[in-house]
Amino acid sequence: MKSAFLNKDKQLVVDFRSKPKPKSHELLIKVHATSVNPSDWKQMKNFAKLGLSYHAGADFSGVVEEVGEKVTRFKKGDAVFAHKGPGGGAASEYLTVHENHVLSVPDNVSLDHAAGVPTAAITAWHGLITYGNLKPGHKVLIIGASGGVGSYAIQIAKAFDAEVTGVSGGESIEMVKQLGADHVIDYKKNNVVKEERLFGKFDLILDMVSIGHYKEYFPLLAPKGQYVTSVTTKQNFIGKLKGLFSFGRKKANVIFVPTRGLEQLKEIRKLMEKGQIVTPVHDTFTLDDINQAYDLSKRGGVNGKIIIQMVS
């Protein structure tokens, strides 16, 4: 089978490897697609520096081709999707996974779109719900609203009846509106942190860009408002070590958002089934062109998700 991995020269290549065999509680999945997350190529870079092996792909969708002798939840032919984590080897024509670590793809969702969901949507869920304590009626500011995480965050926040303001720019503004944002701020025309009309407005800020210093956003927070980010910067790392910051009477936690969580993905699946979460696709590549897909992600400016299809 074809698979993407780092070779001995620390280059990401697509080459042939042995097809895996499922253990007693595992499924053999014929992978339909994986998707690209910045964490994929960032971790790959770190693994290359350390001389460690790396098998590309965190998210996947596909069809069950074979089941282990003790599998009870799935059968051959079932469509499934899941998150294996960066370096999980999802960029392969086949993979094995424990039956308890995958979910069925809703009938109204394509395999391409399902492959885009796990990492980005789970990150958005943790940022909004697990740590952001989102409640109906809350006012939410999403910075980087057109990216992978941001695009799902808009939809999740709206599903929880929040009032959403998205920060985006250029051609992506229309997409952010279509995903449900109540208001959109064009960062190319307006400096969000200097907009006095926004001071004290937001119960939650989800920052998926983290270009400026986190304290710049504190004036925008309502009392007891939360600033949440999963972007690792020096300033955010210091903020995490200190734990809690204050700006006058306002307080905010800087939280690093985990990307894994099957229980969260189960809740996300319910929203997918209801049509409340869709996957905006920026571009689609084949497995042989995975380096082009990673390069596109590295350049930035991606609206939604990049999908990589396995083509035999």
N, C-alpha and C positions, 0 to 999 in steps of 0.2 A: 504494500500500500504506500501511497505518497504521504509525506509528513514534512512539516516545516520545523527546523531545529538549527541550533548553532553547530557548525562543523568545527574541526580542530583548529581552523584558522580564525575562529571567532566570527564567522560570517553566517548570516541567516540564509539557509539554503532549503530547497525543496528536493527531497530525494526519497528513495524507497527504503522502507523499514518493514520488519516482520509484522504481520497482522496479529493483534493481541487476541488472547482467548479469555473468555469470561470465567471468573471463579464462581463458586456456588451461589452467591447472592448478587452477582454482577450481571449487567446487561452488556452485550456487544452492540454498539451503536454504529450504524452507517451514517456518518456525519453529512448533513446537508449544507450547513453553513456555520461559520464563526463570525465574530465581529471584532473590530479594533477598538481598544481602549488605550489612552496614554500610558496607563500602568503597565500594559503589555511590553511596549518597547523600552520604557524606562527600566523595568526590571531586567529585561534582556541585556541592556547596556551594563547594568551592575553585575549580572552573572558573567558576562564576557570579561569584565575587568578582573573578576576573581577566578577566572578559568573554570567555571562550573558549567555543567551541561544545562541546556535550556531547550524546552520543547514549547513552541509558540502556541498561543491561543488559550483564552480563559473561558469564553462563553461558547455555547454550541446549541444547535438544534439538529435533530436527525430522526432516524427511524430505527426501532429495535430490530436487529437482524437475528440475534440469538440470545437466549436467556440461560443463566446458570440453573443447575438442578434444583436449587431451593428458592428460586424467585417466585413470588406470588402476586406482585402488584402489577406487573406488565407482561405482555405477550408479544410475540413476533409481529411486526407491522405497526406497532403503536408509535405515534409521533411524540417526541419528548424534547425538553430543553432544560438547560441547567448551567451552573457556574462552576468551573473546575479551579478557578483561581489563575492568576498570571503564571505562566509556565506550566499550565495544566495539560498541554498537549492537544487542545481542541482543534488546532489547525492541522488536522489529519483526516484521512478518508475514513478511518475507523478509530474508535476508542472504547475502552471499557470503563464502567462506572457502577457503583453500588446502587441497587434499585431504590434505596431510601434517599438518594441524593439527587434525584431527577423528578420533574413534574411533567404531566401530559400537556401538550400544546392545545390550547382551546381551539374548537372547530372553526371559529371565525378569524383565526390568526394564521398567517402564512409562516412557513418555516424560516424564510428569510427574516421576517420581522421578529419572530421569536428569538432568533439568534442575537439580535441586537439588544435585548432587554436586560439580562441578568446583572452584570456588573454596574452599569450606569443607573438602572432603576433601583437596585438595592442601595446604592450609594445615596441616591436622592431620597429614598424612604428613610434611611437612617438619619440623614441630615434634617429632614422635615419632621418626622414623627418620633423616632427613637430619642434624638437629642434636642430637636427643636421644639418638641412638645406642642406641635401644631394643633389648633382647635378651630372649629367653625367660626368664621367671622374674623379670624386673624388677618392682619395685613402682612404680606410676605414680599420681600424684595429678593429677586433671584438674579445674581450677577453672573453673566455667562449663560443667559437663558436659551440660547440657540444651540449650545453644545450637547453632547451626549447626555450628561447628567442633567443639565438644565432643561432640556426638552422634556424629559420624563418628570422632572420636579414640577414644572408648570401643571402638568396633567394630574399628578398626585395631589398637589395643593388644591386644585379646582375640585377634585373628587371629594375633598374634605371641606368644601364650601369656604375656602379662603379667598381673600381679595389679593390678586397677584399682580405685582409690577415686575416686568422683565426688563433687564438691561441688555441691549444688543445694539447692532449697528448694520448699516448698509442693507443688502438684500435679505438678510436674515430677519429683519423686523417683521415682514409680512408673515413669515413662518411662525414667529413667536405669537403673533395675534391669532393665527389659525389654530394654534395649540391651546388657546383659551386664555391667554394673559389679558387681564382687564385694562392694564396700562403698559405702555412700552416706552422706555427712555432710550434715546439714541446717544450712545456714549461718544459718538463722533461729534455731536453737537452740544452735548450737555455734560458737565462734570457733576456726577451724582452727589458726591460728598459736599459740594458747595451749593446745592439746591436748598435754600432755606425753607421752601414750601414742604420739603420732605423731613425736616427736623422733627424728631420725636414721633414719627409716624409708624414705624414698623415694629411688629411684635417679633419678627424673625427675619434675619438676613442670611441667605444661603449664598456663599461666595465660592464660585467654581473657577475663578480667575486669579484672585489674590495678587493683583499687581501692586497695589499700594500697601501702606501699613494698615493693619487691622484696626488700629485706634481711630483712623480717619472716618470709619463708618459709625462709630459710637454715637455721634450727635443725631444720627438717623433713627436710632432705636427708641422705642417707647420704654417707660419704666418696666424693668424686669425683662426687657427684650433680649433675644439671643442672637449672637453672631456665630455662624457655623461654617466651617470650611473643611475640605478634605485635601486642600492644596498645601504641600509641604514647602514652606519658606523659612528662612532664618527667623524672621519676625514672628511667624506663627508658632515655630518651635519654642521660642522663648515664652510666648504667650501660653503655650500648653504647659510648660514647666511651672509657670507662676500660677496657672489654674484659673484665677478669677481676676477680672479687671473692673474698674469702675470709672465712670465718667460722670461726675456730679452725683446725682442720685440714681443714675442708670447703671446697670450691670450687664455684663455679657461674658459668656464662656466661649473660649476658642477651643473647638473640638475637632480632632482628627477623625474623620468618618470611616469606619470599616466598610469594605466592599462585599463581604461575604455574609450570607444569612438566608438559609432555606425557608425559615418561618416567614421572613419578610417577603421572599419571592412568592410564597403561597398567597399572601395578601395581594401582591401585585398581580398575580394571575387572575384573581377574582375581578380586578378592575379591567384587565385585558378582555376577559370573557364578556364583560358588560359593555365593551367598546369605549371605555373611559381612558384607556391607554393605547396609543398607537406608536409605531416606530417610524419617525421621519428618516428616510435613507438619503444620505448625501451622495454616495457612490457605491458601486458594486464591482468587486474584482474576483478573479479566479485564484485558486491556491497558488498557481505558478507565479502570480503577480503580487504575492504577499509583500515583497519589499516595496513595491510602488504604493501599496495601501498604507504601510507603516510610514513611508516618506510623506504622504499626504497628511496623515495625522500629526506628524512632527512639525509640519509647516503651519499648522493651526488654521483657524477660520473654517473648521468643519461644522456644518449645520446638521445636527442629528447624528446619525451613525454611519460608519463605513462597514459594509458587509463583504465577507469573503466566502464565496461558494466553492464547494468541493466539486470539481468536474473530472470525472474519470476519463 
